[in-house]
Amino acid sequence: MKNYHQGELFEAVEQSYLENNGQLTQQQLYANVASQLNIDPSEHIGSAGKQKNVNLFYRKVRWVQQSMKQKKLLTQLERGIWTLSGTAKERLHQINEAKSVIAMSTNLGIVICSTSQAVFDNDIIQEDIDLVLTSPPYLLQKQRHYGGDYTVREWVDFVVEVISKILPRLATGAAICLNIGQDSFVQGQPARHTHIERLTIALEDDLKLSLVDRIVWQSNKAPGPYAWCSLNRQMLHTGYEFVLLFTNNPLALKANNQRVLLPHSKEYQNFVRNGGTKKPAINSDGAHRKSVGDYSKADLSKGKIATNNLYFSNKCTHNEKVNKYAREVLGCPTHGAKFPYKLVEFLVKYLCPEGGLVLDNMSGTGPVGEVCQANNRRFICIEPILEYIKQSFIRYTSLTDEVWINPAFR
């Protein structure tokens, strides 16, 4: 069986499209690439996770397509037919697939201009990671500059592939925290995709990760979906997204809810100070019992444990500063889906101890790195789009004097 490396595969896929006027069916692409690489696809049958008899060659070709789609170099015209694209004047610049360049460093972390796959394929990171906190491209019908426009299967495969490369570098008990948008709909129908459920099962079955929690993040997001809420009146306005929390070892999980305690309400403070429970009670067939004086000795100085139903506004002064810098100084497109600072701060403090190492392998304009810099966590941010990396610099220069910026990115 003849082998090939990733660089050869990328070149073969691009060349196949160029030689065929930029448009190919899936089967035509498989045949063209196989011919260029002089391989027999039938010799590349194997297992992928729990799936048996998978054509691994076809699978890798699809990965190349997804990478090209992310770069806005490919567009799917219809099922099974793709065409070259990428002539839009506001297309962003992405580093060469094989390169990884340090764009910036501080006393606590670095920003790498690269793809997550390239960094981990080349073993660039040698330290154990305590927290992966990132937001994969949302499953969208209309592609954004930073990604999207996947089928459900493609999206799940993409996320699983990215996470699988990080697993060997995770510390025992490390957390993987994924912000996943749930507002993905079947074309022309008031019906949601099941991408979140499929991803959860794939991470559990294929990568042997454990689901710790489904954190609900409520925000002041715009009402929607417009067609099925405001026009046809069949759905309710959506008001939240999921933050899925996984780990490689639940019993060694590094999370600690004492790092994110919240202030007690005035009502609860008065309840405790007035002696707690006044009357005994038995509820739920004896499962819950209250005795006189319960809660009267609660320590009000420590705060209360947060629920897994969070509210953080999308409006964020940190992100607004980055947008202003992008428009007025750099003159480049802003990132359309940034983490709000307060959400990131809560998750970083909760899931990673001080001094721990946090990875955002799809970092965009770097809110995770900014939070880590401000809260004594080490960080590694990976982002392939140069304009987004340049925008991120403004986050760090106001936090520390120990900032080095690669002259090539100024």
C-alpha angles and dihedrals in degrees: 000000000000115000129209136189129237096256091056090049094053092049092048093051094049092045091050091058093044092052093050101051091267097291130097141156116237093254092048089052093050090051094046095048093046090052093050093049092041094231136135110233091206089067091061100069117133147122128299110190106309093339115106130204093022118164098236092189092058089045092055092047089055089052089056090051091052091050091051090046090053088054089050090243095120134044127190107229094186137331108316097001122098133178136193116257136158105120095121110124093223093056111137124235118250127193119250110279094243099046131090118186129179104236099178141356137191134182088275108034155353139239114218122200101217144083120281090239093054093049095051096037088060097043092237093152112066102170126087113258119225098189136019108198115175146130115230117211109285119248099256136170090217117048119239124208090260097048143283133123096111131143112242092255093048092048094050092046091049095052093044091050092051094047093045091063091054097050097085090058097051120112116233107276093017118156127232109202118188125186104212124186112224098193096099116128138193107255110272095356138098089237128111126225117247093225094126093054092044092050092049092053092045093052090048098044102033102033099027093232122153123231108232100175148340102226114200114219112198119192144160091268119161117275115265174251084001097195095053100033107035102026108030097021094216100121139046122244112268116238109171148043131209127250104197116206121203134168139189091225119022094190092056097041112152094213118116122185091200089075091063104039115156129219116268117246119254089245092057092045090054090046091056095043091050093058104275120246113025100188131036117242141179118206137176097024092308097311091116121041129179124197129193110274097022111153093013091117097046113138104241092186094071100057129221132293113259121240122235089250105088133182121204123156120239088223104095128172091206092057093042089057090053092049092051091049091050094050102038103032108024099027094216137124117283123233110260101209114040126166111248110244096236093054091051091046092053093049095045093050093044098046105033129049120227111281092024124130120253124193127200103181094180096039104160107185094352112254090151091055092048092052091048092049090052095045104044098256122132115235147193118198121190122193129155099200112089097205093056091050092051090051090053094062092078089063094064106036091072093049104050142008089218096086123131117190120193105244089226089067098049 
